[in-house]
Amino acid sequence: MRSYAQRLLEYEGGGDETSSKTRPAGFEVCEKLRSHLAALMGVGGVQVLLACALARASTEAPWLRSVRVKADGSLAGLEEIQAQLSQGELLEGGTVLLAQLLGLLVAFIGQSLTSRMVCDVWPDLLCDDSELGQEDDK
């Protein structure tokens, strides 16, 4: 999943650690997925899914424990800790979170539907759902 997440980040332009965006790339990608996820599973489903992805990702990036899922499914708390972390740490944490989110989606709705949803969000991305089934370094 991590390689697929990294591919999404590169496509989004987030593979650049010197990005001037206010939110790190991995979190920006999660935000873009949020509205599509809400249409599929409702805001409550998005909250639970992101909370689970955060919990799993925090084992690899412990600083993610400071991030919370708000009632609308968006993420809060990132702004406060951004100044304390390097761009590399932020990029790694976002990548781990995105990989966990994608892994959970594949587990719950399957490769094909997850791939379709990603292609709906990024229509110019060459989508290959076989990548979503790889167990590389999830």
VOGU-3710 file (C-alpha; in Angstrom, 3 decimals, decimal comma):
1> mrsyaqrlle> 0,000/0,000/0,000  2,829/2,365/0,764  4,081/2,328/-2,826  0,562/3,077/-4,083  0,248/5,884/-1,525  3,606/7,298/-2,632  2,466/7,154/-6,240  -0,649/9,161/-5,350  1,473/11,692/-3,488  3,836/12,061/-6,427
11> yegggdetss> 0,905/12,503/-8,775  -0,573/15,114/-6,466  2,802/16,856/-6,399  3,368/15,950/-2,779  6,552/14,019/-3,293  8,321/17,365/-3,072  9,354/17,959/0,537  9,780/21,667/-0,160  6,115/22,096/-1,038  4,639/25,421/0,048
21> ktrpagfevc> 1,214/23,966/0,812  -0,120/24,672/4,283  -1,053/21,026/4,806  1,394/18,162/4,132  0,685/16,205/0,958  -0,539/12,971/2,551  -3,121/14,864/4,544  -4,160/16,840/1,470  -4,775/13,579/-0,422  -6,798/12,186/2,503
31> eklrshlaal> -8,869/15,381/2,467  -9,572/14,976/-1,248  -10,731/11,412/-0,647  -12,978/12,455/2,256  -15,923/13,774/0,203  -15,957/10,662/-1,967  -15,771/8,464/1,093  -18,630/10,390/2,722  -20,805/9,769/-0,331  -20,011/6,064/-0,091
41> mgvggvqvll> -20,244/5,490/3,668  -21,543/8,673/5,262  -19,730/11,114/7,523  -19,872/8,698/10,466  -18,221/6,016/8,379  -15,482/8,433/7,333  -14,872/9,357/10,970  -14,466/5,733/12,004  -12,337/4,826/8,985  -9,965/7,765/9,454
51> acalaraste> -9,752/7,197/13,220  -8,782/3,577/12,576  -6,235/4,596/9,916  -4,766/7,171/12,323  -4,481/4,624/15,123  -2,726/2,157/12,843  -0,449/4,813/11,320  0,555/6,158/14,734  2,470/2,953/15,423  4,911/4,005/12,681
61> apwlrsvrvk> 4,662/7,774/13,218  3,868/8,317/16,925  3,343/12,059/16,487  0,115/11,231/14,617  -1,467/10,571/18,040  -1,826/14,365/18,274  -4,071/14,426/15,188  -7,832/13,985/15,698  -10,786/13,329/13,430  -13,425/16,064/13,666
71> adgslaglee> -17,185/15,542/13,448  -17,179/16,248/9,705  -14,430/13,682/9,104  -11,662/16,216/8,563  -8,407/16,069/10,492  -7,534/18,486/13,302  -4,407/19,132/15,326  -1,928/19,013/12,482  -1,348/22,773/12,434  -0,125/22,780/16,030
81> iqaqlsqgel> 2,571/20,161/15,486  3,742/21,120/11,995  6,260/23,626/13,335  7,829/20,949/15,548  8,449/18,420/12,765  10,689/18,317/9,728  9,222/18,194/6,234  10,503/14,623/5,954  8,667/13,562/9,119  5,477/15,209/7,871
91> leggtvllaq> 5,802/13,530/4,480  6,449/10,142/6,084  3,492/10,505/8,471  1,170/11,513/5,647  2,347/8,614/3,514  1,825/6,138/6,342  -1,650/7,535/7,064  -2,650/7,383/3,406  -1,313/3,822/3,052  -3,324/2,730/6,102
101> llgllvafig> -6,453/4,447/4,789  -6,098/2,759/1,401  -5,417/-0,586/3,064  -8,588/-0,305/5,127  -10,599/0,660/2,058  -9,328/-2,366/0,163  -10,176/-4,577/3,144  -13,714/-3,192/3,465  -14,841/-2,413/-0,085  -12,302/-4,289/-2,235
111> qsltsrmvcd> -9,614/-3,434/-4,743  -11,886/-2,628/-7,634  -14,145/-0,149/-5,848  -11,190/1,502/-4,106  -9,401/1,869/-7,430  -12,534/3,328/-9,035  -12,880/5,849/-6,247  -9,225/6,909/-6,588  -9,734/7,283/-10,343  -12,837/9,402/-9,717
121> vwpdllcdds> -10,791/11,772/-7,565  -7,782/11,779/-9,927  -9,223/10,975/-13,389  -5,913/11,545/-15,205  -4,088/9,027/-13,027  -3,412/5,720/-14,737  -5,246/3,405/-12,350  -4,247/-0,197/-11,933  -6,181/-1,894/-9,162  -3,687/-4,756/-9,028
131> elgqeddk> -1,332/-2,358/-7,217  -3,878/-2,067/-4,432  -3,699/-5,775/-3,749  0,044/-5,878/-3,234  1,213/-6,636/0,285  4,530/-4,783/-0,035  5,193/-2,856/3,157  1,714/-2,030/4,308
//
